[in-house]
Every structure is written in C-alpha cells, then in structure tokens.
Amino acid sequence: MDLNLDQESIDKLTKLDESKKNFESRFYDSEFMGEFGKLENARSERYGLHYSVVVLTVESFQNGSVTPEKEELMKFLKLLITTILTVVRNCDVTGMLENKKVMILLPQTDYFGSLITIKKLTRALEPFTTKGEPYASIIVSQATFPKDAFNFNGAVGIASNRIGSMKDSIWEKLDLKSKLFWEIVAKLTEGGIEGSAYSTFDLGDGADLEYSFINRLNEVIVEEVARSPEKRGVLYIGSRKITEDLPFKNQLNMLGKTGTKIFVVGEGKETNVEFKNATSIPIDDPRVASADFTLYLSEDAAYTLLSKEAWGNSFLCFHSSDPFLTEGLITKFQRDYHLQEQL
Amino acid sequence: MITKSEDTILIALSNDKEINIFRDKVIDKGFKPLTTNDGSKAMELALKYVPSLIIVDMSLPTIDGERLFQILTHNPNVSNVPFMFVSEVVRDVKGFRINIDSFIARPFKWDEVMEKIKESMLYGDTVGQRLHKDIEGRLSQMALVDILQVLHFNKKEGELILSNNDQHGIVFMKDGQVYNAILGEVEKEKALYRLFTWKDGKFEFIPQRVTTPQKIELPTGNLMMEGMQQIDEFERDKDKFPNKSSILQLKVDSTSVPKGLKPIIYEVLFLIDYYPKVENLVDHCSFTDYDVYTTIIDLVGRGVVDVTEVSEDIEMAELHTFISPSDAIKIKEKVVNRWDDMLTSNYAKIFIVSVNPELANKFILSCKSIPDFVIDSKLISDNNSTRNLLGQMGVLKLYGGLDMVFFSLPTASAMGPLINALSSNLVGLILLWDDTKLEWGSVVEGLAVTKNEILHHRKVPFLGVYCGENELTDELKESYIKTMGIEDNPETLMTFDNKNDESVQDILKKFFDELIKDKNKGSVKV
C-alpha cells in the first residue's frame, strides 16, 4: 500500500509556525535543510571535517485492510518524527526532504558515527515497522562528506540512491533481518546465492583452494587494517576455538594501535588466550565451533566470509562485499550474544 | 635529504615573465629565490629545500596551487611554511591559515606585494618560528635525552624538530610519550636511537596536536634507557662490526635454518639476498642498528654468513634512482586525485594477477634490482601459499613517502567479493601470463574474467606481461589480445625477460607512465 500525501499536508508537517523551527521545535522544512546543509558543507570543507546525511524513506504500509485516511497518515508521520527527534542528538538537524522522506544532518559525524545513529533509529522505530495497524516499511540510508560526495546535494543524492542498493541487497531481498545469526549463516552457506557482491566457493579436499586459505585471508584482512590504522572499523574473526596458535596472531601482535576494533571469537566458556591488539570472545555455544566466519566493516570496505564443513575435509564458503549484509550480520551477532555494540 | 633554507623563497608561477620579475625583486631584498613554472617541480623543491615562504600560482600545471598547499601542509617537514597565493581574483582556499597565509591578486601592486613578502619573512627566517615554540636551542647545549625528559615530565604534545647539516628528524610526542620518530626513510625506535647519537644540531619543539599513529609503544623512560644502552654498547663493539660498504653473502641455504630462533635472524637472513650491502641491510631491517650489527657478527661467527670488503666504485654505481622525484610526485598526485581521502594515506595498491604463482614469484623477485623495492619475505617464502598467492608481495618506496604495494590475488573462480573488498587505494593492475600449452585458452580466459571483475569495480590502468620462456609469437600475441579484448589498446602488452634486470624496470616504468597519463577517477562508492 503506497503512502502518498499531497503538498498541502507536507506543508502542514513542516510549516506549523512562522519561524521554520516548527513541529516539536526541532523539525525543519526542506528549504531550511537545503540552506543549512550548504552551510555545513562549507564549514566542513574549510575545516576539514566530516558530516553525514541520513535519509529515512517510508516505503509503504505492509498491512491494513484499507488505505489509511489522510488524518491517520498525518498522525502516523507526526509520531514517527517525534520518535526520530528523541533519538537524534541536540546538534543534529532533522527535517523534511520530500514526500515520504525525512532527512537528518549529522554535523562532524563520520561513516561509523552515522551508522550508530541508524542503529538507534532502527531500534526506536521498531514499533512502527513491526507492529501497528498498519505498520510501515521504513528504509534508512546514509552518505558521508567527503568520503561519498563533494557537496551537500551530492551527499543527499548518494543517500537517496543507496536505498536502491539496500533493496538489491540480499539482507532485504531474503528478509534476513527477521532471522537469527545462525539461521542466516545456514541460509547463506546453502549455496545458490550469486551476484556481483556475492559468491560461493569450495575449500579443502578436491577444491582449488585449501582450508589454509581461510587463515591466509584473515591474515590479509588484519594486514589491511594495519595499512590504514587511522581508519575506523570493526572486525570479528570466528575461528571455531580460540587457541595460542591461530595463524593471524602474529599479524595481530605487530598491528599497533588502530581505529579498528578486532575480536576473536571461539567456542568455550572462557579462554586464557590473549591477543595483543584484539579482544577474545569465548562463547558457550557449540554452533560457534561449527563454522569459520569473518565479518569486516570499515570506512572503505566490507567483507563477509562464512564457511561450514560440507563433508569429509571439504568446506562450503559464502563470501560477500555487500556492506549492508556485513553490517546486518555484525548487528545480529552482537544482539544474539548480548555483546557490546561496536558500530 | 631535506636541507632547511633560511631566507629562501620558492616562486612557483605559470608565467615565466612574472617569475623573472619576482626573482629580481626578491634578490633586491636580499632573499634567495627558487623558481619553477610546474606544480610537481615546486613540490620537489619545497620538500628538498624547505623555503621560508612559498609564492604559488593558483593555476599551475600538473599540481595547482591549492592542491600543492593541501599536500605540503600535510607534510610535517614543510607544514609550517607560509603560502602566498597568486591569482586573478581572491579565491577561497581550503585550509587557508589566517595570519599565516596571504593572497595577492593580479595585476600586482609591487609595493604591496613586497610589503606582504617582508611581513611573511618577518615572522621568522626558519621553519617553525611561525608557530609558538616552547623550547629551542642546540643539541651541543642540551642532549636529546634531556630534552625528551623535560617534555615527558611536562606531558607535552607536539613535534620536536631536529636538524643537523643536511639531515632532519622529527620526534612526535603526545601526553609526554614518544609516539614515533622519523629520520629520512627510517622511523620508530631505529630512527630515535640514531637521533640519540647526534652531538650537535638545532632543535625546536612546536606544541601542536599530533595525529600520527603511535608506532613506539615502549614507555618513554624505558625507551631512553634502552636507547642509551644500545648506543653505549655500539660504541664499545663498533670495531667488531663490518664496515658499511661491505657485502654479505649467505653460506648456507636459508630454508635449512632451524625454527624457533629470534625473529631478527630470519629477517636478516632473508634480507641478505636482496640487500647484500651492510649499509642497505641495516637501513631496511626493521630492528635497531645495534641489534642488526650484533646479529650480523653472530651469523658471521657461526659461519652462516660471509663478509667481503668492496671498493668505492661499485658503491657509486648503485647510486641511481628508479623513479625520478618529479615523476614520484606526479604519481602521488595521481593517487591523491583518484582517492579523495588519500591526503592522510601513504600507500597505493597494484594488483598482481598471474596465471600461475611461479610467474608472480619470478616477477617480484626480479624487482630486487630496483632501488627502494622491498620484497615481502612471508609470501615469497611461504610454501603454503604457492597454490593461490594472496597478499602483499613487495613494496616500492617512492620519493615523497608513498608506498606502492604489489598485492597478489588468487585466480581461483568466484573471488569477486574478495577482490572488491581488497581494492581500497587500488591504482593499477598487472596481469602475468605465459605460453603454458596445457589449457592455455581457459587459463587466459580466467585471467580476462579476473581483469574484467577488477575493472568493473575500479577503473584503473592495466598492463599485460608475457613471462613465457619462449619468444612471444605473433599468433600467441593475437590470441591473447583477442581473449583479453584489448584490440583497441594492444600496447598494454609487454614482455618480461627474467634474465635481464632491466626488463622488469622497463615494465614498471611503462606502468607508471600509464598511471601518470590516466585520466580516470576510478573510485567506486559502495
């Protein structure tokens, strides 16, 4: 069911008083957002700062027997906006971008900072997206200056365009967000998922690649972190068991301080194994010992590798460079095991 | 090596007539001019001579004035040099520093221009005086260890700049801890301990925010104790050490060395193959000078390594550079343009994709003839990785502090996502192939698929290199060109001769020429 409001209604949402600072006093119209965005862009350019733009798009209503009345839609949007305003920081600027789209400008916020806001928003908007009569399908996307765009309009454009990429992501297409971490791992390692950002391959006996390729791959990812120590990121390496002789331990020891938080995950109640630049996470769940996984998300790159034993000494692997999938899996993993959120 | 030049003004303008007028006027006022009409040359001169003022045209060829400003202000050696921008109209310059930089518009009012130059020069005739300096003096009056102690106890943050004749070093301090030290191409403890040996020279401490990553982790107190101890021991043992120009040779097979020895032994043994000269080996080894020298004499004593004295003539023959400083600057500029946030990044990646791992090993090993090329010991010597090479194989260190990382990718199918994830800072692609008869068609087709996969994500220049033992026939060449779909661009195919050291140099020179000419901005946003 599509959500459509006429211009008069949009104006009502954004021009409830003369000062443009209307609706709960902190919700602005698109004209103000455009002007403020240009100023923020100029400021960031001059002082070499980041800023991010988050766009929330209300796609459609998923249930409800009848088309909601205009008044109902207005009530829904007002509630939505009020919720958004409770999540954002005082320095963030929230306003209408166009019909169905709300924009938040996050001053001095980099890619990872904007992901934190998206996480908070997603959690706060859960009542709107999973319950209610009707409940809405809301897609949240982002773009960061200067990583993604050279100016404000470019950043807004990139954030809007990413909605398309998000819809194309298997995270949305296969509705993975409604599944648990290990359900997703099982689904993805079944095979049959192909695309420019996804593939499956075999490891071990009879395959082109040996099992040791996974170890090498983890070493290479840690080396990637070492090459750009100032870049922010998060890396989870699931290595079945946490042992002293994990092959990437040398790389971790040589790493030094980085902006990437690294975690080594393995099955067990506790572990005495310590890594110099990473945190060990023992998890008392036999499923952890049944698969290797690597989840790496940084300002520049995203990579997911999931590997499960197929038969004998052969392994079926799924890997992907889809940032939405990687971010989703990291969030699922943290939530399912009640880990500290790191994004 | 950088030479700090007092009273020197760098004049970088696009118009030669204007350069001449500026030069004459600057000489009249008693300053020494350095002139150029090219942005890359201007950068080279600025880094080499560290002038007291840079007068720069906004529209310079190769690197424009604004870009030059942004690059140089990110270089710790020249970040404090004031800029005077020249243009038709006053323009907004990103990062413009009020009260430090200035702007003059054409046509020039010479009285006003000279007044501004004098004002800029009045702030001080040496780099760093523009910013407030907490401490300055000579090392003959106060040793580096004492200075570091003062800074340590006062929990200072900033840069301690040291200069001695034509050598310059920087020690980065944060919260009173030594974060890193740089001396020429050397950094970390190795650089700091070398700086400890300076008996004379100037020092100045500039308090400012330090953003460099922490590369020295030892607490400053321990660091100083360790450094002084190493210097004392070096002095005590120096007569036992081989001289700098001696040549080392392995007397045993390095693979037969037992496991479990100190890491420095493996590194020294590996490096001897590539840097047989003692001086080069000491420079390229990551351990401190004293540790390297003691390891060498230990290995010599055990009969593992042989030392031979070498004449000065041979030394001189080695003094040539592979990529000229101006080309290195052009390459760096290309890299910066390609990757928008590369101002803070110091590396670029070249993917090596080979139809078989032996070719990649052969190609990279032949790069040892190139000055400043460092081969990665792990991947080359790691037998486990011979089936599918993945990772860094070598690094070419270019003038200006840019590392060109040669990174091998596996040719196994379905590697697209991995390639995409690893392509940060990618600037080029080198494809290696030979005349292997067995399934030649499908092997080269696989290479073409990998090439297209990479170019789909990043538009970068690429070069195909034939590495076969036999001469490349016209038939094979045509077949390759057709399979790779490069009928419009057949000159991207070159031949590698493993027996000729210059062959790999010609290939890389051609590659860097392609990179300099390349107009693509190949960064794809995910």
Interface residues (C-beta under 8 A of the other chain):
Chain A: E45 R46 G48 P146 K147 D148 F150 I158 S165 S196 A197 Y198 S199 T200 F201 D208 L209 E210 S212 F213 R216 L217 E219 V220 E223 E224 R227 S228 P229 E230 G256 K257 T258 Y296 D300 A301 A302 Y303 T304 H319 S320 S321 D322 P323
Chain B: D92 K94 G95 F96 T211 P213 Q214 K215 E217 D340 D341 T344 S345 Y347 N384 S385 R387 N388 L390 G391 Q392 V405 P410 A412 S413 A414 M415 G416 P417 L418 N420 A421 L422 S423 S424 N425 H456 K525 V526
